[in-house]
Structure formats: C-alpha cells, structure tokens
C-alpha cells in the first residue's frame, strides 16, 4: 500500500503557519493599492530585505520550501520570517507617508492666493531688499486667528523658496532658552553638541550671519524674554528676514503691554498684515465647480463665510467644503441649504468654541 506523501508545509512549525499568511496579507495590501508604483511581485517585496530572496519567499508562501534539518537553521528562518513581517510593515508605512506627502503636494498646487498671501509675500521681498543697506526693518508680521491659514500660508511660501527655515515654538520655550536654541540649530542643520546656552547662541548667530534667507516663527507667544531678545539681535546683526505668524490676541498684547523687548522688536517691522474676513467669493474659490448654481450673494455661500468668520476661518471653509464635495459625489446633486446647514453643524460638533469660558450655544441660523 502506497504511503501518503508529506508536503513540506505539513511539517512547518505552527509559528510559521501563523506568520506566513500575515506577511502574505501585507504583500496583498501593497499589491492592491499599487503602492509606490510597483506591482509587488515576490522580488519587489523582498527587495532591500537581507534575510532571503524573493524566490525563497515564493516557496514559503506556496508551502514547497523544505523544512531545514537542524534546530538552529529552523530558528534562524523563524527569525527571518519575523524580520520580513517587520519589513512589510515598514513598506506600508512608507506607502502611507508617501500618500501624505502627495496630498500635501496636491493641496499646495490648489493653494488659493488670497490678498493676504500676496501682501505677505511682497512684504518679505521688500524686507529682503533692505538687507542690502543694513536696514533692521526686516520683520514681517502676519496676524490671523487660530485655524486662520497661518501654517498653510507659511507652508506655501516655504515650498516656493520664499521662506527658508521654519521653527514652531513649543511650551518648553517659555522656560528654556536652550530649547529654542536647539530648535533653531536643528532648522539650520547645526551639530548640537552644545555645552551651554552661550555656545549655542553663538553658533546659531554665526550661522545666520553667513546666510541669507527668511526665518518663519510660529507660536511666538511661547518665547521667553531671552528668546524675544534673540530675534531682535538677529535683525540687528544679520541680513535674515523674520516672518512672525501670530494670533490677533497676541498681537494686541504685543502692542499694548508687551514690554520693552517686544516694543523694540516691533520697531523693526517692515509691515504687519492682518488676515481679512472670509467672503462668499473666497468660499467659492475653494471649489468653484461645487457652486456653479450659486451666486456670491447666495445664502449658501454667505452662511459658510459668516460661520467661518465666527470660528475657524479658512480651516472651517476647507473642512465644510470637503464634506459638501463628498456629499455631492455620493448623492449626485449640488449642495442645497439643508446640506450646508448639516455640514456646518458637523463642523461645530467637531470643532467647539475656542473660548473655554463661553457657554455652549446651538448653531445660529442666518437669514436668507
């Protein structure tokens, strides 16, 4: 009587039988999404993996790879399968990171050139020109509410090469001057083997004195007194232009009770640009095809603009527009008043009032 033939798969350890399908599922995910422009053959999948070749992975998937004879060889292959699993997860992270970059790039190409953007760009170029005759008036201030487009504008200017470096203050900057210096050093690509704040400050200023460009600073309200003094020193001793992106609340503080450090810094201002109100025309500009049925004085556009001016500004318009575009794709019809009201209600639920002491009130309806 003929004995049944045992296939290699039937002799695989239980751990392999769990790992192989998991790895294969990740490979299928990459293949289905056509990630990174590859078809994710076994050769593609194992490219850059040092454990074994695509051909070995093919045999393991098919269950035809012979089980190693020694315990040490089996243990080594088990570890290699774990490593391949981590390799596959890394490929998925790379795919997702690339998708984020692609979306950011697409958003940049769809950037809406508002009057504020044009004014900030022009002010920066004017300030840069003053460096030629050592004028200290190279501070440009853009004032916009929270979610009012400050980061979006700075990102566009940086992509264009108008802004050279960018730092965003964090809470530790308030109590640690060294924390600010380390952030500046990182932006300037300076080796951070600092022994003291004095050494760090000297190296940052030395690097800036040898450069030309624009440094954008966000969340300036978190700067310490020494940090504010450093910005003044940069304007005094270098040819760098500084772009400050701040809220109206902090700008009022700077003007009224900022103290001598801020007063001296503001005295070096080239221009202060205040973000304008969101208008129905601006709402339309976010998605012109969505509003082919509505004039600029339509309640549909006016309601979104008015709510955006109360809270959220450009961020409100962008998110409400995304919701309405998704609804239009799903339903096949252009937005009506009920759709706009529902989208604004959804936005308000997701983004509550900024004033933590303010009572919670329902969304106010605007008269048509």
C-alpha positions as CSV (number, residue, x, y, z in Angstrom):
1,X,0.0,0.0,0.0
2,X,1.4,3.4,-1.0
3,X,2.1,5.7,1.9
4,X,0.7,9.3,1.6
5,X,3.3,11.9,0.7
6,X,4.0,14.5,3.3
7,X,4.4,18.0,1.8
8,X,6.9,20.5,3.3
9,X,4.1,22.7,4.5
10,X,2.7,19.9,6.7
11,X,6.0,19.9,8.6
12,X,6.2,23.6,9.1
13,X,6.2,24.8,12.7
14,X,2.9,26.4,14.0
15,X,4.6,29.7,14.3
16,X,5.4,29.7,10.5
17,X,1.8,28.8,9.7
18,X,0.7,31.9,11.5
19,X,3.4,34.3,10.2
20,X,3.3,33.4,6.5
21,X,-0.4,34.3,6.0
22,X,0.1,37.6,7.9
23,X,3.1,38.5,5.7
24,X,1.2,37.5,2.6
25,X,-1.7,39.7,3.6
26,X,0.6,42.7,3.9
27,X,2.0,41.9,0.5
28,X,-1.5,41.7,-1.0
29,X,-2.3,45.1,0.6
30,X,0.7,46.7,-1.1
31,X,-0.2,45.0,-4.4
32,X,-3.9,46.0,-4.3
33,X,-3.1,49.6,-3.5
34,X,-0.4,49.7,-6.2
35,X,1.9,51.3,-3.6
36,X,4.9,53.3,-4.7
37,X,4.4,52.4,-8.3
38,X,5.3,48.7,-8.0
39,X,3.4,45.5,-8.8
40,X,4.8,43.9,-5.6
41,X,5.9,40.6,-7.0
42,X,7.9,38.5,-4.6
43,X,11.1,40.0,-6.0
44,X,9.7,43.6,-5.3
45,X,8.5,42.6,-1.9
46,X,11.9,41.2,-0.8
47,X,14.0,44.0,-2.4
48,X,16.1,45.5,0.4
49,X,15.4,42.6,2.7
50,X,18.6,40.8,3.7
51,X,17.0,37.7,5.1
52,X,16.3,35.7,1.9
53,X,15.3,36.2,-1.7
54,X,12.0,36.6,-3.4
55,X,12.3,33.1,-4.7
56,X,12.6,31.7,-1.1
57,X,9.6,33.8,-0.1
58,X,7.6,32.4,-3.0
59,X,8.4,28.8,-1.9
60,X,7.5,29.6,1.7
61,X,4.1,31.0,0.6
62,X,3.5,28.0,-1.6
63,X,4.4,25.6,1.1
64,X,7.1,24.0,-1.0
65,X,10.2,25.2,0.8
66,X,11.8,22.3,2.5
67,X,12.0,22.4,6.3
68,X,15.6,22.9,7.4
69,X,17.0,19.8,9.1
70,X,18.7,21.4,12.1
71,X,17.1,23.2,15.0
72,X,19.5,26.2,14.5
73,X,18.5,26.5,10.9
74,X,14.8,26.4,11.7
75,X,15.2,29.0,14.4
76,X,17.2,31.3,12.0
77,X,14.4,31.0,9.4
78,X,11.8,31.7,12.0
79,X,13.6,34.9,12.9
80,X,13.9,35.8,9.3
81,X,10.1,35.5,8.9
82,X,9.6,37.8,11.8
83,X,12.1,40.2,10.2
84,X,10.2,40.0,6.9
85,X,7.0,40.8,8.7
86,X,8.6,44.0,10.1
87,X,10.0,44.8,6.7
88,X,6.5,44.5,5.2
89,X,5.0,46.8,7.9
90,X,7.8,49.3,7.1
91,X,6.8,49.2,3.4
92,X,3.2,50.0,4.4
93,X,4.4,52.9,6.5
94,X,6.4,54.2,3.6
95,X,3.4,53.9,1.3
96,X,1.2,55.9,3.8
97,X,3.9,58.5,4.3
98,X,4.1,59.0,0.6
99,X,0.4,59.3,0.4
100,X,0.5,62.1,3.0
101,X,3.2,63.9,1.0
102,X,1.3,63.5,-2.2
103,X,-1.8,65.0,-0.6
104,X,0.2,67.9,0.8
105,X,1.7,68.5,-2.6
106,X,-1.7,68.4,-4.2
107,X,-3.0,70.9,-1.6
108,X,-0.1,73.2,-2.4
109,X,-0.9,73.1,-6.1
110,X,-4.5,74.1,-5.2
111,X,-3.4,77.0,-3.0
112,X,-5.7,79.9,-3.1
113,X,-3.8,83.1,-3.5
114,X,-5.6,85.4,-1.1
115,X,-4.8,89.2,-0.9
116,X,-3.1,88.4,2.5
117,X,-0.8,85.9,0.8
118,X,0.2,88.4,-1.9
119,X,0.8,91.1,0.8
120,X,2.9,88.8,3.0
121,X,5.0,87.7,0.0
122,X,5.5,91.2,-1.2
123,X,6.5,92.4,2.3
124,X,9.1,89.6,2.7
125,X,10.6,90.6,-0.7
126,X,10.7,94.2,0.4
127,X,12.3,93.3,3.7
128,X,14.9,91.2,1.9
129,X,15.8,94.1,-0.3
130,X,16.6,96.2,2.8
131,X,19.3,93.8,3.9
132,X,21.5,95.3,1.1
133,X,21.8,98.6,3.0
134,X,21.8,97.0,6.5
135,X,18.3,98.2,7.5
136,X,17.0,96.5,10.6
137,X,13.4,96.8,9.4
138,X,13.1,93.2,8.2
139,X,10.3,91.9,10.4
140,X,7.1,90.9,8.7
141,X,4.1,90.0,10.9
142,X,1.1,88.0,9.7
143,X,-1.9,88.2,12.0
144,X,-4.6,85.6,11.6
145,X,-7.0,83.8,14.1
146,X,-6.5,80.2,15.2
147,X,-7.1,78.0,12.1
148,X,-7.0,81.1,10.0
149,X,-4.4,79.8,7.5
150,X,-1.1,80.9,9.0
151,X,0.5,77.5,8.7
152,X,-1.0,76.9,5.3
153,X,0.4,80.2,4.1
154,X,3.8,79.6,5.6
155,X,4.0,76.1,4.0
156,X,3.2,77.6,0.6
157,X,5.9,80.3,1.0
158,X,8.4,77.6,2.1
159,X,7.6,75.4,-0.9
160,X,8.2,78.4,-3.1
161,X,11.5,79.1,-1.5
162,X,10.4,82.5,-0.1
163,X,10.7,81.1,3.4
164,X,14.0,79.4,4.0
165,X,13.6,78.0,7.6
166,X,10.7,77.4,9.9
167,X,10.5,76.9,13.7
168,X,7.4,76.4,15.8
169,X,7.7,77.3,19.4
170,X,6.7,74.7,22.0
171,X,5.7,75.1,25.6
172,X,9.2,74.4,26.9
173,X,10.5,77.5,25.1
174,X,8.8,79.7,27.8
175,X,11.1,78.4,30.5
176,X,14.1,77.1,28.5
177,X,16.1,79.4,26.2
178,X,18.2,76.4,25.3
179,X,15.1,74.6,23.9
180,X,14.6,77.5,21.5
181,X,18.3,77.5,20.5
182,X,18.2,73.8,19.9
183,X,15.2,74.2,17.6
184,X,16.9,76.9,15.7
185,X,20.1,74.8,15.4
186,X,18.1,71.9,14.1
187,X,16.4,74.1,11.4
188,X,19.8,75.5,10.5
189,X,21.4,71.9,10.5
190,X,23.9,72.8,13.1
191,X,25.6,70.0,15.1
192,X,24.0,70.3,18.6
193,X,26.9,69.3,20.8
194,X,26.4,72.4,23.0
195,X,27.9,72.8,26.4
196,X,26.0,75.9,27.2
197,X,23.3,78.3,26.0
198,X,26.0,80.8,25.3
199,X,27.8,78.4,23.0
200,X,24.5,77.5,21.3
201,X,23.6,81.2,20.8
202,X,27.0,82.0,19.4
203,X,26.8,79.1,16.9
204,X,23.2,80.0,15.8
205,X,24.1,83.7,15.3
206,X,27.4,82.8,13.5
207,X,25.5,80.5,11.1
208,X,22.8,83.2,10.4
209,X,25.4,85.8,9.8
210,X,26.8,83.7,7.0
211,X,23.4,83.1,5.4
212,X,20.6,85.0,3.6
213,X,17.0,84.0,3.8
214,X,13.8,84.1,5.8
215,X,13.1,82.5,9.2
216,X,9.4,81.9,9.9
217,X,8.4,81.7,13.6
218,X,5.1,80.3,14.8
219,X,3.5,80.4,18.3
220,X,5.7,83.4,19.3
221,X,3.7,83.8,22.5
222,X,5.7,80.9,23.9
223,X,9.0,82.7,23.6
224,X,10.9,83.6,26.7
225,X,12.2,87.1,27.3
226,X,15.6,86.0,26.1
227,X,14.1,84.4,23.0
228,X,12.4,87.7,22.0
229,X,15.7,89.5,22.6
230,X,17.4,87.0,20.3
231,X,15.0,87.8,17.4
232,X,15.9,91.5,17.8
233,X,19.6,90.5,17.7
234,X,19.1,88.5,14.5
235,X,17.6,91.6,12.9
236,X,20.4,93.8,14.2
237,X,23.4,91.6,13.4
238,X,22.4,89.6,10.3
239,X,20.7,90.0,7.0
240,X,17.9,87.5,7.8
241,X,14.3,88.5,7.4
242,X,11.9,87.2,10.1
243,X,8.3,86.3,9.5
244,X,6.1,86.1,12.6
245,X,2.8,84.2,12.4
246,X,0.6,85.2,15.4
247,X,-3.0,85.5,16.5
248,X,-4.9,88.7,16.9
249,X,-5.0,88.2,20.7
250,X,-1.2,88.0,21.0
251,X,-0.7,90.9,18.5
252,X,-2.9,93.1,20.8
253,X,-0.8,92.0,23.7
254,X,2.4,92.9,21.8
255,X,1.0,96.4,21.1
256,X,-0.5,97.2,24.5
257,X,1.6,95.5,27.2
258,X,4.4,93.6,25.5
259,X,7.1,95.4,27.4
260,X,10.3,96.9,26.1
261,X,11.6,93.8,24.5
262,X,8.6,93.4,22.2
263,X,8.4,97.2,21.7
264,X,12.0,97.2,20.3
265,X,11.2,94.2,18.2
266,X,8.1,95.7,16.7
267,X,10.1,98.9,15.9
268,X,12.0,96.8,13.3
269,X,8.8,95.8,11.4
270,X,8.6,96.2,7.7
271,X,4.9,95.5,7.6
272,X,2.0,93.9,9.6
273,X,-0.6,92.1,7.5
274,X,-3.9,91.3,9.1
275,X,-6.0,88.4,7.7
276,X,-9.2,89.7,6.1
277,X,-12.7,88.4,6.6
278,X,-13.8,85.2,4.8
279,X,-16.0,86.3,1.9
280,X,-18.6,84.3,-0.1
281,X,-16.2,84.7,-3.1
282,X,-13.4,83.1,-1.1
283,X,-15.7,80.2,-0.2
284,X,-16.4,79.7,-3.9
285,X,-12.7,79.7,-4.7
286,X,-12.2,76.6,-2.6
287,X,-14.3,74.5,-5.0
288,X,-15.7,76.5,-7.9
289,X,-17.4,73.5,-9.5
290,X,-19.4,72.9,-6.3
291,X,-21.0,76.3,-6.5
292,X,-21.9,76.7,-10.2
293,X,-25.6,77.0,-9.2
294,X,-25.0,79.8,-6.6
295,X,-24.2,83.5,-6.9
296,X,-21.8,85.2,-4.5
297,X,-24.7,86.7,-2.6
298,X,-26.4,83.3,-2.2
299,X,-27.2,82.4,1.4
300,X,-25.4,79.1,0.8
301,X,-22.0,80.9,0.4
302,X,-22.8,83.7,2.9
303,X,-23.7,81.3,5.7
304,X,-20.4,79.4,5.3
305,X,-18.5,82.7,5.2
306,X,-20.3,84.1,8.3
307,X,-19.8,80.9,10.3
308,X,-16.1,80.8,9.3
309,X,-15.6,84.4,10.5
310,X,-17.1,83.5,13.8
311,X,-14.9,80.4,14.3
312,X,-12.4,78.5,12.2
313,X,-11.8,80.9,9.4
314,X,-10.0,79.2,6.4
315,X,-10.0,75.8,8.2
316,X,-13.7,76.0,8.6
317,X,-14.2,76.7,4.9
318,X,-11.8,73.9,3.9
319,X,-13.4,71.3,6.1
320,X,-17.0,72.2,5.3
321,X,-16.1,72.2,1.6
322,X,-14.6,68.7,1.9
323,X,-17.8,67.5,3.5
324,X,-20.0,69.0,0.8
325,X,-17.8,67.7,-2.0
326,X,-18.1,64.2,-0.5
327,X,-21.9,64.5,-0.3
328,X,-22.1,65.8,-3.9
329,X,-20.1,62.8,-5.0
330,X,-22.3,60.4,-3.2
331,X,-25.7,62.0,-4.0
332,X,-25.0,63.5,-7.4
333,X,-26.6,66.8,-6.6
334,X,-25.0,70.2,-5.8
335,X,-25.3,71.5,-2.2
336,X,-28.6,72.9,-1.0
337,X,-29.4,74.8,2.2
338,X,-30.0,71.6,4.2
339,X,-26.7,70.2,3.1
340,X,-24.9,73.4,4.1
341,X,-26.6,73.5,7.5
342,X,-25.8,69.9,8.1
343,X,-22.1,70.4,7.2
344,X,-21.8,73.4,9.5
345,X,-23.5,71.5,12.3
346,X,-21.0,68.7,11.8
347,X,-18.1,71.1,11.8
348,X,-19.3,72.8,15.1
349,X,-19.6,69.4,16.8
350,X,-16.0,68.5,15.7
351,X,-14.5,72.0,16.5
352,X,-16.1,73.5,19.6
353,X,-15.9,77.2,20.6
354,X,-12.3,78.4,21.3
355,X,-13.4,80.3,24.5
356,X,-13.4,77.7,27.2
357,X,-15.5,80.0,29.4
358,X,-18.1,80.7,26.8
359,X,-21.5,79.0,27.2
360,X,-22.3,76.3,24.7
361,X,-24.9,77.6,22.3
362,X,-26.6,75.9,19.3
363,X,-25.5,76.9,15.8
364,X,-27.3,80.1,14.8
365,X,-29.1,80.1,11.5
366,X,-28.6,83.0,9.2
367,X,-31.4,84.7,7.5
368,X,-31.5,84.1,3.7
